[in-house]
C-alpha cells in the first residue's frame, strides 16, 4: 500500500469543484478563523494552565504555532509544521526521491505530510499530558480525558488549516499564525488587563500597584504615577516595534530587477523582481518552530532540583524558568537586553550583561545558520531555484535582454542573484529577530517578519483578484 492510499484513511477537506468568488473566499476564511478562535478560547476540562509558572515560557512556542496552552488549541499547527519540516528535509536530502515540481511528486509529499501530521497530533498530545504536564496542571485522574481533548483539538485545527488551503486563499499555516500574532500584538498594545499573583486576569485598576499588559495604557498609567522606569520601558518597546515593522516593509518592497524579454516579440518584456527577503514565510516558520521545539525540550528535560535551579542535561533554569546555563541558555532568545543594559529590567540571577552579550552573539550565529538552512531547503524544494525558474521562463519563450535565447543563459544570470539572496534572507531575518528580542519588541523573534510578510502577501494576492469582484471598501483601500 503506497502513502497516498494510507492518507485516504485520515480525514481532510475536499476542494470545491467550482471556483469561488473573492467574497465567498473571504467569507469562508473569516468563518474558519472565528472557528479556530473558538478552539483557542475553550479551556481543557481537568486542567488549570495558569497555575504553573512555566506558562510564561511557552510564549514563543505558542505564537509560532498558533497555539494556546490549556485550550483545545494546545497543539496549534505544531504537528503540521513538524510534518512539513520532515518532508522538506527528506525531499531536499534525496532520502525520498520524489520530484515535487511534478504533480505526482507533490501528491505523494502532501500525502506523507498529512499522515505525519496526524501521527504528531497523537504523539505531541502524549508529550503535553505526560512529559510536560506541569504546563497544564492536570487534575489527577483526568490525564486520559485531557489527552482526548488535545487530540480532538489537533484534528480540528488540521481540518481548519486544510480548509483554508482548499476554500480560501493563501496558506492555512501562515494565516493561522498571522491571526495569532495579530491577536497577541493588539493585546500587547491595548489590553487593560493584568496578571494577578494567582495567574488569572483582571483589570489593572482592580489590582493594587499593577500595570496593564497593553503598553500604550501602561505608558499613561506610569506617567500618572510618576513611574518613569515603566514609562521608558513601554516607550522603547512600542517605538522599536514600529521601527522594525517599517524596516521589514522596506525590505519586502525592495527588489532586484532582472530584465527579461519575450523572444517572439523582440523588445517586449518586463523585469523579474526578486525581493531582498526572497524566501517564503514558511521557511522562517519552519526554522523558528524547530528552535522553539528545542527550547521546549530543554525545559521539559530539566527535572533535577539544585538549590533554586531546575537542571537537566541541556542546562539549568531559574524559578522564572529563564535558562541560565548550558546549551539551553545559548539557544534561548535574548530577552530585552536593551532594557537590561539601561537598568530598566533586572537580569536573571547569576547572569551578567557581559554574559548576555556573548550569549546574544552566539545565539545570532546559530539562529542565522538555522534560518539559512531552511531558506535554502525551501528555495530548492519549492521551485524557486535558478534552474527551475530558468526552465519555466524558457518554456514560456522568455530570455534575458542583451543575451541569446538559451535556458542555460537564463540559469547563469539567475545564479548571480538567487543563491546570495537566499543566504541574505536567512541572515537578515535572524538579525531582525534578534533586534526584536533585545529591544523588547511587542512582536518578538521572527513573528515580526512573519506578521509583515503575510500581511503583504495577502495585500498583493487581493490586488490580483478581479477588481469588479472586490467589495468597494477594499477596492478603494488598495487604490
N, C-alpha and C positions, 0 to 999 in steps of 0.2 A: 504493500500500500504506500503510495507516494504522499508527500507532505500536503499537497492540495486536497487529496481525499480525506486526510486526517482533519484538516482545517474546517471541512464542511460540518463536522460534528459539533463545532463551537458556534454559539450564536453571533450573528453580525447583522448589520443593517443593509437591506437591499437598495441598490441605486434606482432612482426614478427612471422609468423608461422614456419619459418625455422631459425635455428641457424645462427648467423653471425660470421664471422672470426674476429680475432683481428683487422686486418687492416680496415675492414668495421665498426667495433665498434668505432675505433679511428677516422675514417673519420666522422662519424655521431656526435660524441662528439664535435669535432672541429667545425663542421658546426653549431651545436646548440649553442655553446659558442660564436662564432662570431655573430650569430643572436642575442643573448642576449645583446652583447655589442653594437649592433646597437640600440637596445632599450635604452641602457644605455646612449648613446650619442645624442639621438634625443630629443630636448627640447620640453616642453609642450607649445603649442600655447596659448598665453594670459597670460604668467607668466614671471617673472624676479626673479628667486630664489636667485641670488647673491646680490640683492639689500638689503636683510634683514640680520641683524646681527645674527639672530637666526640660519642661515645656518650652522655656525661652530659647533653648539651644536648637530647637528644630525650625527656627525661623527661616534660615537659608534653604533647608530641605523642603519646607512647606511651600515657599514662594516659587521655587524652581520646578516643583512637581504639581502645582495647583492643588495641593492637599491642605487639609486642616485636621491635625491630630486630634482624635477624640470624637470625630464626626463620622458620618457614613462616607465622607470623602477622605478618610485617613490615608489611604494609599495614593489618592490623586491619580495622576497619569504616570507615576513612577514605574509600574510594570510595563507600560507601553514604551517608555523611554529606554528602559533596560533592555527590552527585547530588540528595539531598533538599533541600539548600540552594538549588541552582539551580532546581529545580522550584517550590519555595515562593515564591522571589523572582519567577519568571516569572508564576506564577498571581496573586500579590498585586499585581504591577505591571500586570496585564491584558495583558501581552505575549502570553500564551496565554489565550484567552478560554474557559476551562473552569470550570464551577461544580462545585467538588469537594464541595459539600454534596449534590450529586446523585450517584446511583450511577454513571452513565455518565462524569461528570467525574472521579470518584475512580478508576475503572478506567483511564482514559487517563493520569491523573497517576501511578498506580502503574506502568503500563507504561513511561512515559517514565523514571521513576526507575530501573527495572530496566535499561533499555538504557544509560542514562548510567552506572550503577554498574559494569556490565561494561566500558564504554569506559574508565572511570577506572582500573579494575584493570590494564588493559594499558598505559595512559598513565603511571600512577604507578609501575608496575613499571619502566618505562624510566627514569623520573626517579631512582629509587633506584640503578639499576645504572650509569647513565652521568652523571647530574648530581650526585648525592651519594654516589658510590661510596666516598668516604672513611669514610662511616658503617659500611660493611660490610667494608672492607679486602678487596676481591675479589682472589683469586689470578689473575694474568694468564692469559688464555686461558679462564677459567671464566665470562665475562660472560653468554654465551647460556644456560648451564646455570643460573646463579643467577636470571636473568630468568624462565625457565620455572618454577622453583620458587616464585618470588614470585607469579607469575600463578596457579599451581595453588593456593597458599595463599589468595590473594584470592578465588578462585572458591569454595573450600571454606568460607571464612568467610562469604561471601554466603549460601551454602546453609544454613549453621548458623543465621544470623540469621533467614533466611526461615522455616526450620523452627520456630524458637521462636515466631515470629508465628503460624504455622499450627497447630501441635500443642500448644503450651504456653500460657502466658498472659502478657499484657503485651507490651512492645516488645522485639524481639530486640536492637535497637541499645542501648537502655537497660540491658538485663540483662547484655550482654557488657561494657559499660563499667563497670557496677556490680561485676561479678565481678573485673575488672582492678583497680579501685580498692580493693576489699576485700582482694585479694591483696597489693597494694602497702602497704596500711595495716598488715596483720598483719606483713609483712616489716619495715617501719619501726619497729614496736613491739617485736618479739621476736626478730628474726633474730640468730643467733650468729655470722654470717659477717662478714668484712671484705673490702675490695677491695685486692688486692696491687698493687705497682708495675707488674706486668705486665698489670694489668687483669683478673685472674682472681679467683675467690672462694675463701676458705679460712677456717677457724675463727680467730677473733681471737687466741686464745691461742697459735696456731702462728706468728703474725706479730709480730715484736718491736715493742713500743710502739704497737700498733694498738688500735682500739676496735671493738666490734661495731656493725653497722648499726642493730640494734634499740636504740632509745633507752632502753627500760626496763633492758636489760642494761648499756648504756653508763653509765647513772647509777651502778649498783653498782660497775662496774669503776673509774669515775672516783673514787668515794669511797674505794675500796681503795687507789688510787694518790695520793690527796690532790690530785687534779686538779679543783679547784673550778670552773674555767672550763668544762670539758666537762660537769660535773655540772649547772651552772646553765643551760647551753645546752640540754641534754636536757630538763631540768625545764620550761623555758619552752616548748619545742616541744610537750611532752606536755600541759601544762596548757592552753595556748592552743588546741590541737586539740579537747579535750573541752569547753571553754567555748564554742567556736564551734559544735560539734555540738549542744550544748544550746540555743543561741540559734536555730539553724536549725530544730530540732524545735519550739521555741516558736512561731516564725513559721508553721510548717506547721499547727500546731494552733489558731492564732488566726484567727478568721473574722469577717467582717461579715455579719450576718443581714438578709435582706430578706423580710418576711412575705408569703407568698402563700396564697391560699385556693382551694379547688376550688369554682367558682361554682355548680355544680349542687347542691352540698350546702353551704348557707350556713354559714360559720364553720369548716368543715372544711378543714384545710390544715396546712402546716408551713413554716418559714422556709427560704429558699435560702441556703446557706452559701458565701460567696466567700472563699477563703483569701487572706491577705496576700501569699503567694507564689502569685499567681494563674496565671501562665503555666506551660506544660508544661516538664518537664525537657528535652525535645528542643529547645526554643527556646534553652536555656542551652548545650546540647551544640553546636548549630549555630553560635552566636555565638562560643563559646570555640574551637571547631575552626577557624573562619575565622581567628582571631587566631593560633592555633598554626601553621596553614599559612603565614601571612605570615611568622612568625618563622623557620620552616624555610627559606622562600625567601630571607630576608635572609641567613641563614647560608651557604646554598649559593652566593650571589652574591658572597661575599667571597673573592676569589681572589688579589688583589694583595698582595704582602708589603711592608710598610713597617715596618722595624725588627722589633719584637716583635709587631706587629699584622698581622692579615689584614684588608684593607679591600675594600669594594665600593661600588656606587652608593648603597646604603642605610645604610652606616656601617662602623665598624671593630670587630673582635673581638680580645680578648687571647688569650694562649696557652691559657687555660682555656675559651675560646670564650664569654666574657662580653661582651655588647655594651657598648662604651664611648663610642660617638658615633653621630651621625646618627639617622635615623628608627628604625633597628634598636634603638638604646638606649632611646628613649622609648616604643617599643611592646613592650619586653621586661618581664616581670613583675618587680616589686621583690623582690629576694632577701634575705629575713631581715634587713630594715632594722633591726628592733628589736635584733637581736643585734649588728649593726654599730654602732649608737648606743651600746650598753653596752660596746663594745670586745671582745665575745666572739668576733666573727668579723671577719676583715680585709676591707676594701673592695678591689675590683679596682684595679689600678694606674691612676692618673690620674683616679680618681673620688673626690669628697669627699662628706661627709654632706649638705652643703647641696645639692649637685647631685643626690644621690639623692632628697632630699625633694621637690625641684621635679619631678624625673622621675616620682616616685610620684604626685604630684597630676595631672600631665598624663596619665599612664597611666590613672588612675582616671576622668578625664573622658572620654577616648577609649573606654575599655572600657565605661563606662556607656552611651554613645551606641550602641555596637555591640549590647549586650545589650537595650537598649530597642527598637532597630530590629527585632531578631529576635523579641522578645516581641510586638511589635505585629503583625509579619507572621504569627506563629503564631496569635495570637488571631483575626485576621480571615480566616485560611485554614482554620482548624480548627473553625469554627462556634462559637467562644467569645465572639463579639462581641455587643453588646446586641441588635441586630436579629435575629440567628439564634436567640438564647436566647428572646427575646420571641415569635418565631414558634412555637417548639417548645412553650413554656408555654401559649400561646393555643390551639394545636391540641389540647392535652390538657384544655382547659377551665379553666386556672388564671388568676387575676387577682391584683392587688395588694390587700391588705386595706385598706379605707377608701377605695378608688377604684372607679369604674365599670369594668366588664369591657371592656377595649379593648386590643388589641395595641400601639397607639401609647402608651398609658399605661405598659404594661409596659416598652417600649423606653425611654421617657423616664426612668423610675425607674432602670433598669439603667445608663443613660448617666451617671448621677450617680456611679457607682462604678467600673464596669469599665475605662474609659479611664485613670483615675487609678491603679487597682490594677495595670494593665499597666505603666505608667511606673514605679510604685513597685517592682514586681517586678524590672524590669531594673536599676534603680539600686541597690536593696538587695543584689541578687545580686553586682553589681560591687564594692560596698563590702565585703561578706563575703569575696569572693575576694581582694581586696587585703589585708584584715586577715589572712587565712590566709597570704598570701605574706610580708608584712612581719614576722609573728611567727615564721616558720619552721615553720608548722604541718606535721604529718605528712601532712595531706591539703591540698595546695596548690590555689590558684585555685578555680574553680567545682567541682572534683572533690569538695570537701567538701559543697557543696549538693546535687550530683547523688547522692552517696552516701546522704545522709539522705532526700532526696526519693524516690528509687527504693525504698529500704527501706520508707518509709512507704506508698508507693503499693501495694507488694506486701502490706503488712500489711492495708490496707483491702480490697484485692482478695480476699485469702484469707478475710477475715472475711465477705465477701459470699457465699462458697461455702456450700452446704448443710452445716449443722453435722454431720449424720449421715455425710457423706461424708469428713469430715476425720479424719486419724489422731488418736487420743486425745491423744498428747503435744502436738500442735499445737493441738487444741481447748482443752486446759487452759491452754496458754500465752497464748491470745487472750482468755480469760475474765477 
